Amino acid sequence: MEKIIHTYKDLIVWQKAMDLVVNVYILTEKFPREELYGLISQMRRSAVSIPSNITEGRLRGHRKEYRQFLRNAHGSGGELETQIEISKRLPKMKDLDFQRVDNLLEEVMKMLNKIISNLKPNS
C-alpha cells in the first residue's frame, strides 16, 4: 500500500533532502574557518536550496511549475556535488568523511531524476 501524500513533508525526496542539509551542516562545521565565506557558505546554500525548491514547486500546484522547481533542486544538487568534489581535493579537508553526504546526495539526485522524468509533459 502506497503512503498518501498530503503535504510536501510526506515526500520521501523532501525528507532525504532535509537529511542532506543537516549532514552538510555537520560536515562543514569541520571545515577550516577560512572557508566560512567560501565553500561552507556555498555548500550550505546549495544544500538548503534542494528541499526549498521541492517545497516551492509542490506548493505551486501546477505540474509544469512543479517540474521546473524540481529541475532547480536538481541543479542545486549538481552545484553541491561539485563543491563537495572541490572540498575533497583540498589538502586541509582530505581527512574528512564525506561518505554520508555523498550517499544522501546520490539518493536525492536519483529520486529527483525519477520524479522529473515522470512529470514530463506527455506522461
FIPA-458542 format. One record per residue: residue number from 1; x, y, z of N, C-alpha, C, O in turn. Coordinates in Angstrom, 2 decimals, padded with zeros to 5 digits. Each point is the difference from the previous one (the first is absolute). Example, Ala and Ser with C-alpha at 12.3 -4.5 7.8 and 13.67 -1.06 7.14 Angstrom:
# residues 2
+-----+---------+---------+---------+---------+---------+---------+---------+---------+---------+---------+---------+---------+
|  nr |   neast |  nnorth |     nup |  caeast | canorth |    caup |   ceast |  cnorth |     cup |   oeast |  onorth |     oup |
+-----+---------+---------+---------+---------+---------+---------+---------+---------+---------+---------+---------+---------+
|   1 |  013.19 | -005.69 |  007.80 | -000.89 |  001.19 |  000.00 |  000.90 |  001.20 |  000.00 |  001.04 | -000.02 |  000.66 |
|   2 | -001.39 |  001.07 | -001.38 |  000.82 |  001.19 |  000.06 | -000.77 |  001.09 |  000.73 |  000.51 |  001.11 |  000.17 |
+-----+---------+---------+---------+---------+---------+---------+---------+---------+---------+---------+---------+---------+
# end
This chain:
# residues 123
+-----+---------+---------+---------+---------+---------+---------+---------+---------+---------+---------+---------+---------+
|  nr |   neast |  nnorth |     nup |  caeast | canorth |    caup |   ceast |  cnorth |     cup |   oeast |  onorth |     oup |
+-----+---------+---------+---------+---------+---------+---------+---------+---------+---------+---------+---------+---------+
|   1 |  000.84 | -001.19 |  000.00 | -000.84 |  001.19 |  000.00 |  000.88 |  001.25 |  000.00 |  000.90 |  000.12 |  000.82 |
|   2 | -001.17 |  000.79 | -001.74 |  000.77 |  001.24 | -000.09 | -000.48 |  001.00 |  001.05 | -001.18 |  000.07 |  000.32 |
|   3 |  002.13 |  000.69 |  000.20 | -000.32 |  001.04 |  000.96 | -000.62 |  001.18 | -000.74 |  000.48 |  000.39 | -001.06 |
|   4 | -001.54 |  000.16 |  001.62 | -000.67 |  001.14 | -000.60 |  000.82 |  001.26 |  000.28 |  000.47 |  000.22 |  001.12 |
|   5 | -000.30 |  000.59 | -002.16 |  000.75 |  001.24 |  000.11 | -000.99 |  001.13 |  000.30 | -000.82 |  000.36 | -000.85 |
|   6 |  000.91 |  000.19 |  002.05 | -000.87 |  001.11 |  000.39 |  000.71 |  001.34 | -000.19 | -000.60 |  000.97 | -000.46 |
|   7 |  001.88 | -000.93 |  000.81 |  000.79 |  001.23 | -000.14 |  001.38 | -000.36 | -000.54 |  000.36 | -001.17 | -000.12 |
|   8 |  000.40 |  002.20 | -000.20 |  001.37 | -000.23 | -000.46 |  000.83 | -000.75 |  001.03 |  000.95 | -000.69 | -000.36 |
|   9 | -001.30 |  000.81 |  001.64 |  000.75 | -000.68 |  001.07 | -000.15 | -001.52 | -000.06 |  000.79 | -000.73 |  000.58 |
|  10 | -001.81 |  000.28 | -001.29 | -000.21 | -001.45 | -000.17 |  000.86 | -000.57 | -001.13 |  000.12 | -001.22 | -000.13 |
|  11 |  000.46 |  002.09 | -000.69 |  000.82 | -000.46 | -001.12 |  001.34 | -000.55 |  000.53 |  000.71 |  000.70 |  000.72 |
|  12 | -000.39 | -001.91 | -001.09 |  001.26 | -000.62 |  000.44 |  001.19 |  000.81 | -000.50 |  000.99 |  000.15 |  000.72 |
|  13 | -001.08 |  000.38 | -001.94 |  001.11 |  000.78 | -000.54 |  000.24 |  001.25 |  000.84 |  001.14 |  000.40 |  000.21 |
|  14 | -002.21 |  000.23 |  000.28 |  000.14 |  001.18 |  000.86 |  000.64 | -000.41 |  001.33 |  000.89 |  000.69 |  000.49 |
|  15 | -001.34 | -001.80 |  000.08 |  000.55 | -000.48 |  001.28 |  001.49 | -000.30 | -000.14 |  000.80 |  000.37 |  000.87 |
|  16 | -000.42 | -001.03 | -001.95 |  001.41 | -000.33 | -000.24 |  000.81 |  001.28 | -000.23 |  001.14 |  000.11 |  000.46 |
|  17 | -001.72 |  000.85 | -001.18 |  000.69 |  001.27 | -000.24 |  000.21 |  000.75 |  001.30 |  001.03 |  000.65 |  000.18 |
|  18 | -001.98 | -000.73 |  000.73 |  000.16 |  000.63 |  001.31 |  001.12 | -000.68 |  000.79 |  000.79 |  000.67 |  000.66 |
|  19 | -000.71 | -002.00 | -000.73 |  001.11 | -000.73 |  000.64 |  001.33 |  000.44 | -000.61 |  001.00 |  000.15 |  000.71 |
|  20 | -001.00 |  000.06 | -002.01 |  001.21 |  000.46 | -000.68 |  000.44 |  001.36 |  000.54 |  001.18 |  000.21 |  000.26 |
|  21 | -002.12 |  000.71 | -000.10 |  000.32 |  001.33 |  000.53 |  000.66 | -000.13 |  001.37 |  001.05 |  000.60 |  000.25 |
|  22 | -001.65 | -001.36 |  000.63 |  000.54 | -000.17 |  001.34 |  001.42 | -000.57 | -000.06 |  000.88 |  000.47 |  000.71 |
|  23 | -000.67 | -001.46 | -001.56 |  001.32 | -000.62 | -000.12 |  001.03 |  000.92 | -000.64 |  001.18 | -000.08 |  000.33 |
|  24 | -001.61 |  000.94 | -001.24 |  000.92 |  000.99 | -000.57 |  000.42 |  000.98 |  001.09 |  001.17 |  000.37 |  000.07 |
|  25 | -002.10 |  000.05 |  000.76 |  000.34 |  000.91 |  001.10 |  000.99 | -000.67 |  000.96 |  000.97 |  000.62 |  000.43 |
|  26 | -001.23 | -001.86 | -000.09 |  000.89 | -000.73 |  000.91 |  001.40 | -000.12 | -000.61 |  001.00 |  000.22 |  000.68 |
|  27 | -000.94 | -000.59 | -001.95 |  001.29 | -000.15 | -000.68 |  000.75 |  001.32 | -000.08 |  001.19 |  000.06 |  000.30 |
|  28 | -001.88 |  001.00 | -000.70 |  000.69 |  001.28 | -000.20 |  000.43 |  000.65 |  001.31 |  000.84 |  000.90 |  000.00 |
|  29 | -001.40 | -001.33 |  001.12 |  000.48 |  000.48 |  001.30 |  001.45 | -000.40 |  000.22 |  000.71 |  000.62 |  000.80 |
|  30 | -000.26 | -001.65 | -001.50 |  001.37 | -000.51 |  000.14 |  000.98 |  000.64 | -000.99 |  001.20 | -000.27 |  000.04 |
|  31 | -001.72 |  001.10 | -000.93 |  000.84 |  000.68 | -000.99 |  000.84 |  001.07 |  000.70 | -000.37 |  000.49 |  001.07 |
|  32 |  001.49 | -000.12 | -001.68 |  000.80 |  001.10 |  000.54 | -000.81 |  001.30 |  000.03 | -000.79 |  000.26 | -000.91 |
|  33 |  000.98 |  000.54 |  001.93 | -000.76 |  001.24 |  000.17 |  000.16 |  000.96 | -001.18 | -000.92 |  000.77 | -000.30 |
|  34 |  002.06 | -000.82 | -000.37 |  000.18 |  000.91 | -001.14 | -000.95 | -000.31 | -001.15 | -000.11 |  000.80 | -000.94 |
|  35 | -000.57 | -001.92 |  001.00 | -000.99 | -000.36 | -001.03 | -001.41 |  000.44 |  000.35 | -000.95 | -000.30 | -000.73 |
|  36 |  000.80 |  001.03 |  001.85 | -001.32 |  000.42 |  000.46 | -000.78 |  000.74 | -001.09 | -001.19 | -000.26 | -000.20 |
|  37 |  001.85 |  001.19 | -000.49 | -000.68 |  000.77 | -001.04 |  000.24 | -000.56 | -001.39 | -000.41 |  000.59 | -000.99 |
|  38 |  001.08 | -001.72 |  000.92 |  000.26 | -000.67 | -001.27 | -000.83 | -001.26 | -000.11 | -001.22 |  000.05 | -000.16 |
|  39 |  001.90 | -001.18 |  000.24 | -000.68 | -001.28 | -000.21 | -001.09 | -000.29 |  001.03 | -001.04 | -000.55 | -000.35 |
|  40 |  001.26 |  000.91 |  001.60 | -001.03 | -000.28 |  001.02 | -001.31 |  000.68 | -000.39 | -001.05 | -000.63 | -000.04 |
|  41 |  001.13 |  001.91 | -000.25 | -001.19 |  000.77 | -000.37 | -000.63 | -000.55 | -001.28 | -001.22 | -000.17 | -000.07 |
|  42 |  002.04 | -000.09 | -000.94 | -000.50 | -000.51 | -001.27 | -000.68 | -001.35 |  000.15 | -001.09 | -000.23 | -000.53 |
|  43 |  001.74 | -000.67 |  001.26 | -000.55 | -001.35 |  000.16 | -001.31 |  000.03 |  000.78 | -000.95 | -000.70 | -000.35 |
|  44 |  000.90 |  001.51 |  001.38 | -001.23 |  000.08 |  000.79 | -001.14 |  000.59 | -000.82 | -001.13 | -000.48 |  000.08 |
|  45 |  001.41 |  001.52 | -000.85 | -001.05 |  000.60 | -000.84 | -000.49 | -000.99 | -001.05 | -001.21 | -000.12 | -000.23 |
|  46 |  002.14 | -000.59 | -000.40 | -000.40 | -000.99 | -001.00 | -000.86 | -001.09 |  000.62 | -001.02 | -000.40 | -000.56 |
|  47 |  001.44 | -000.09 |  001.72 | -000.75 | -001.06 |  000.68 | -001.40 |  000.47 |  000.39 | -000.98 | -000.71 | -000.23 |
|  48 |  000.88 |  001.89 |  000.82 | -001.29 |  000.54 |  000.43 | -000.93 |  000.23 | -001.19 | -001.21 | -000.12 |  000.12 |
|  49 |  001.79 |  000.46 | -001.24 | -000.78 |  000.27 | -001.20 | -000.75 | -001.24 | -000.50 | -001.05 |  000.12 | -000.63 |
|  50 |  001.58 | -001.29 |  000.90 | -000.62 | -001.23 | -000.53 | -001.40 | -000.21 |  000.60 | -000.97 | -000.02 | -000.75 |
|  51 |  000.83 | -000.15 |  002.08 | -001.36 | -000.19 |  000.53 | -000.87 |  001.25 | -000.15 | -001.22 | -000.10 | -000.10 |
|  52 |  001.85 |  001.28 |  000.08 | -000.77 |  001.24 | -000.18 | -000.69 |  000.02 | -001.36 | -001.16 |  000.38 | -000.09 |
|  53 |  001.87 | -000.78 | -000.95 | -000.59 | -000.04 | -001.34 | -001.05 | -001.10 | -000.12 | -001.02 |  000.17 | -000.68 |
|  54 |  001.26 | -001.30 |  001.33 | -001.01 | -001.07 |  000.00 | -001.29 |  000.53 |  000.62 | -001.09 | -000.22 | -000.54 |
|  55 |  001.22 |  000.90 |  001.66 | -001.17 |  000.56 |  000.69 | -000.72 |  001.03 | -000.86 | -001.21 | -000.09 | -000.19 |
|  56 |  001.95 |  001.05 | -000.33 | -000.63 |  001.05 | -000.78 | -000.71 | -000.56 | -001.22 | -001.13 |  000.40 | -000.31 |
|  57 |  001.77 | -001.33 | -000.37 | -000.63 | -000.61 | -001.16 | -001.26 | -000.75 |  000.35 | -001.00 |  000.08 | -000.71 |
|  58 |  001.06 | -000.80 |  001.79 | -001.17 | -000.79 |  000.45 | -001.17 |  000.92 |  000.35 | -001.16 | -000.33 | -000.27 |
|  59 |  001.46 |  001.47 |  000.88 | -001.05 |  000.91 |  000.43 | -000.57 |  000.84 | -001.14 | -001.06 |  000.61 |  000.16 |
|  60 |  001.74 | -000.57 | -001.29 | -000.50 |  000.78 | -001.14 | -001.27 | -000.61 | -000.57 | -000.87 |  000.71 | -000.50 |
|  61 |  000.75 | -002.02 |  000.58 | -001.22 | -000.66 | -000.42 | -000.13 | -000.32 | -001.48 | -000.98 | -000.63 | -000.40 |
|  62 |  001.94 |  001.03 | -000.41 | -000.05 | -000.30 | -001.43 |  001.15 | -000.92 | -000.36 |  001.15 |  000.21 |  000.40 |
|  63 | -001.46 | -001.23 | -001.16 |  000.97 | -001.02 | -000.39 |  001.25 |  000.60 | -000.67 |  001.13 | -000.38 |  000.33 |
|  64 | -001.33 |  001.30 | -001.25 |  001.11 |  000.60 | -000.73 |  000.92 |  000.77 |  000.95 |  001.23 | -000.12 | -000.08 |
|  65 | -001.82 |  000.91 |  000.98 |  000.81 |  000.75 |  000.97 |  000.71 | -000.94 |  000.97 |  001.16 |  000.20 |  000.33 |
|  66 | -001.87 | -001.23 |  000.11 |  000.59 | -000.97 |  000.92 |  001.23 | -000.63 | -000.64 |  001.05 | -000.12 |  000.63 |
|  67 | -001.18 | -000.26 | -001.88 |  001.13 | -000.61 | -000.72 |  001.17 |  000.98 | -000.10 |  001.15 | -000.39 |  000.19 |
|  68 | -001.44 |  001.66 | -000.47 |  001.07 |  001.00 | -000.12 |  000.71 |  000.18 |  001.34 |  001.23 |  000.11 |  000.03 |
|  69 | -001.96 | -000.07 |  001.07 |  000.64 |  000.15 |  001.31 |  000.80 | -001.25 |  000.37 |  001.03 |  000.10 |  000.67 |
|  70 | -001.50 | -001.26 | -001.09 |  000.78 | -001.22 |  000.23 |  001.29 |  000.05 | -000.81 |  001.04 | -000.48 |  000.46 |
|  71 | -001.11 |  001.04 | -001.65 |  001.22 |  000.17 | -000.80 |  000.97 |  000.97 |  000.67 |  001.21 | -000.19 | -000.03 |
|  72 | -001.77 |  001.24 |  000.65 |  000.84 |  000.94 |  000.76 |  000.66 | -000.72 |  001.18 |  001.18 |  000.20 |  000.26 |
|  73 | -001.94 | -001.04 |  000.43 |  000.54 | -000.77 |  001.12 |  001.12 | -000.91 | -000.49 |  001.03 | -000.13 |  000.65 |
|  74 | -001.24 | -000.48 | -001.80 |  001.00 | -000.88 | -000.59 |  001.26 |  000.78 | -000.35 |  001.12 | -000.48 |  000.20 |
|  75 | -001.31 |  001.68 | -000.73 |  001.13 |  000.87 | -000.31 |  000.79 |  000.36 |  001.26 |  001.23 |  000.02 | -000.03 |
|  76 | -001.92 |  000.27 |  001.10 |  000.67 |  000.30 |  001.27 |  000.76 | -001.22 |  000.50 |  001.07 |  000.12 |  000.60 |
|  77 | -001.62 | -001.31 | -000.84 |  000.70 | -001.23 |  000.35 |  001.29 | -000.14 | -000.79 |  001.01 | -000.46 |  000.53 |
|  78 | -001.05 |  000.85 | -001.81 |  001.20 | -000.03 | -000.82 |  001.05 |  000.97 |  000.51 |  001.20 | -000.31 |  000.01 |
|  79 | -001.64 |  001.49 |  000.41 |  000.92 |  000.97 |  000.60 |  000.65 | -000.58 |  001.25 |  001.21 |  000.09 |  000.18 |
|  80 | -002.04 | -000.69 |  000.67 |  000.51 | -000.58 |  001.24 |  000.98 | -001.12 | -000.29 |  001.03 | -000.12 |  000.67 |
|  81 | -001.33 | -000.69 | -001.66 |  000.89 | -001.10 | -000.39 |  001.38 |  000.53 | -000.39 |  001.03 | -000.56 |  000.38 |
|  82 | -001.02 |  001.64 | -001.15 |  001.26 |  000.63 | -000.41 |  000.75 |  000.58 |  001.20 |  001.21 | -000.16 |  000.11 |
|  83 | -001.92 |  000.81 |  000.78 |  000.61 |  000.59 |  001.19 |  000.59 | -001.07 |  000.92 |  001.05 |  000.21 |  000.60 |
|  84 | -001.73 | -001.33 | -000.50 |  000.53 | -001.13 |  000.79 |  001.28 | -000.51 | -000.64 |  000.99 | -000.26 |  000.69 |
|  85 | -001.01 |  000.13 | -002.00 |  001.19 | -000.49 | -000.71 |  001.18 |  000.95 |  000.19 |  001.13 | -000.45 |  000.21 |
|  86 | -001.38 |  001.75 | -000.28 |  001.06 |  000.98 |  000.26 |  000.55 | -000.18 |  001.41 |  001.21 |  000.00 |  000.21 |
|  87 | -002.11 | -000.14 |  000.75 |  000.41 | -000.17 |  001.40 |  000.88 | -001.22 |  000.20 |  000.98 |  000.05 |  000.73 |
|  88 | -001.34 | -001.13 | -001.39 |  000.78 | -001.24 |  000.12 |  001.42 |  000.16 | -000.53 |  000.92 | -000.70 |  000.43 |
|  89 | -000.75 |  001.60 | -001.37 |  001.31 |  000.19 | -000.63 |  000.91 |  000.97 |  000.77 |  001.19 |  000.10 | -000.29 |
|  90 | -001.75 |  000.59 |  001.26 |  000.79 |  000.96 |  000.77 |  000.73 | -000.71 |  001.14 | -000.60 | -000.77 |  000.75 |
|  91 |  001.90 |  001.03 | -000.61 |  000.81 | -000.70 |  001.01 | -000.56 |  000.08 |  001.42 |  000.06 | -000.99 |  000.74 |
|  92 | -000.58 |  002.12 | -000.34 | -000.49 |  000.16 |  001.38 | -001.26 | -000.80 |  000.28 | -000.40 | -000.14 |  001.16 |
|  93 | -000.24 | -000.37 | -002.19 | -001.26 | -000.72 |  000.19 |  000.07 | -001.46 | -000.43 | -001.01 | -000.71 |  000.03 |
|  94 |  002.18 |  000.27 | -000.43 |  000.12 | -001.36 | -000.55 | -000.31 | -001.10 |  001.00 | -000.34 | -001.11 | -000.40 |
|  95 |  000.45 |  001.40 |  001.70 | -000.25 | -001.03 |  001.01 | -001.45 | -000.01 |  000.51 | -000.33 | -000.80 |  000.87 |
|  96 | -000.51 |  001.65 | -001.40 | -001.40 |  000.03 |  000.43 | -000.79 | -001.13 | -000.65 |  000.33 | -000.46 | -001.09 |
|  97 | -001.37 |  000.02 |  001.78 | -000.84 | -001.08 | -000.51 | -001.20 |  000.58 | -000.75 | -000.92 |  000.54 |  000.60 |
|  98 |  000.94 | -000.66 | -001.90 | -001.05 |  000.52 | -000.86 | -001.05 | -001.06 | -000.34 | -000.96 |  000.29 | -000.70 |
|  99 |  001.13 | -001.50 |  001.19 | -000.83 | -001.14 | -000.43 | -001.50 |  000.22 |  000.18 | -000.77 | -000.26 | -000.92 |
| 100 |  000.35 |  000.72 |  002.08 | -001.43 |  000.18 |  000.28 | -000.61 |  001.04 | -000.95 | -001.07 | -000.21 | -000.57 |
| 101 |  001.77 |  001.32 |  000.40 | -000.48 |  001.05 | -000.90 | -000.02 | -000.50 | -001.44 | -000.97 |  000.25 | -000.73 |
| 102 |  002.01 | -000.95 |  000.32 |  000.03 | -000.57 | -001.36 | -001.18 | -000.93 | -000.24 | -000.66 |  000.09 | -001.03 |
| 103 |  000.41 | -000.97 |  001.98 | -001.08 | -000.98 | -000.15 | -001.37 |  000.66 | -000.06 | -000.83 | -000.34 | -000.85 |
| 104 |  000.59 |  001.30 |  001.74 | -001.28 |  000.70 | -000.01 | -000.20 |  000.80 | -001.28 | -001.08 | -000.01 | -000.58 |
| 105 |  002.12 |  000.69 |  000.16 | -000.11 |  000.80 | -001.22 | -000.28 | -000.89 | -001.21 | -000.85 |  000.33 | -000.83 |
| 106 |  001.53 | -001.45 |  000.74 | -000.25 | -000.93 | -001.11 | -001.45 | -000.49 |  000.02 | -000.65 | -000.08 | -001.04 |
| 107 |  000.16 | -000.25 |  002.21 | -001.37 | -000.48 |  000.13 | -001.01 |  001.08 | -000.39 | -000.95 | -000.27 | -000.73 |
| 108 |  001.15 |  001.48 |  001.21 | -000.90 |  001.11 | -000.32 |  000.02 |  000.29 | -001.49 | -001.05 |  000.22 | -000.61 |
| 109 |  002.23 | -000.21 |  000.01 |  000.11 |  000.28 | -001.43 | -000.72 | -001.05 | -000.84 | -000.67 |  000.33 | -000.98 |
| 110 |  000.80 | -001.59 |  001.36 | -000.70 | -001.07 | -000.72 | -001.52 |  000.16 |  000.13 | -000.74 | -000.17 | -000.97 |
| 111 |  000.29 |  000.51 |  002.17 | -001.43 |  000.18 |  000.22 | -000.53 |  001.19 | -000.81 | -001.06 | -000.09 | -000.61 |
| 112 |  001.80 |  001.18 |  000.62 | -000.41 |  001.16 | -000.79 | -000.07 | -000.34 | -001.49 | -000.95 |  000.38 | -000.68 |
| 113 |  001.96 | -001.09 |  000.18 | -000.01 | -000.42 | -001.41 | -001.26 | -000.79 | -000.33 | -000.64 |  000.23 | -001.02 |
| 114 |  000.31 | -001.15 |  001.89 | -001.17 | -000.87 | -000.21 | -001.29 |  000.81 | -000.02 | -000.84 | -000.18 | -000.88 |
| 115 |  000.70 |  001.07 |  001.86 | -001.23 |  000.81 |  000.07 | -000.10 |  000.93 | -001.21 | -001.06 |  000.13 | -000.60 |
| 116 |  002.18 |  000.50 |  000.25 |  000.01 |  000.90 | -001.15 | -000.40 | -000.75 | -001.27 | -000.80 |  000.50 | -000.79 |
| 117 |  001.36 | -001.69 |  000.59 | -000.34 | -000.75 | -001.21 | -001.45 | -000.47 |  000.02 | -000.62 | -000.12 | -001.06 |
| 118 |  000.06 | -000.14 |  002.24 | -001.40 | -000.39 |  000.11 | -000.96 |  001.17 | -000.23 | -001.18 | -000.20 | -000.28 |
| 119 |  001.70 |  001.42 |  000.41 | -000.83 |  001.19 | -000.17 |  000.15 |  000.63 | -001.39 | -000.39 |  001.15 | -000.21 |
| 120 |  000.97 | -001.89 | -000.73 |  000.14 |  000.53 | -001.35 | -001.38 |  000.39 | -000.52 | -001.00 | -000.62 |  000.35 |
| 121 |  000.95 |  001.64 | -001.19 | -001.29 |  000.55 | -000.46 | -001.00 | -001.03 | -000.52 | -001.19 |  000.16 |  000.24 |
| 122 |  001.63 | -001.18 | -000.93 | -000.93 | -000.97 | -000.57 | -000.12 | -001.29 |  000.80 | -000.45 | -001.02 | -000.52 |
| 123 |  000.84 |  001.07 |  001.81 | -000.11 | -001.25 |  000.79 | -001.24 |  000.00 |  000.84 | -000.26 | -000.96 |  000.72 |
+-----+---------+---------+---------+---------+---------+---------+---------+---------+---------+---------+---------+---------+
# end
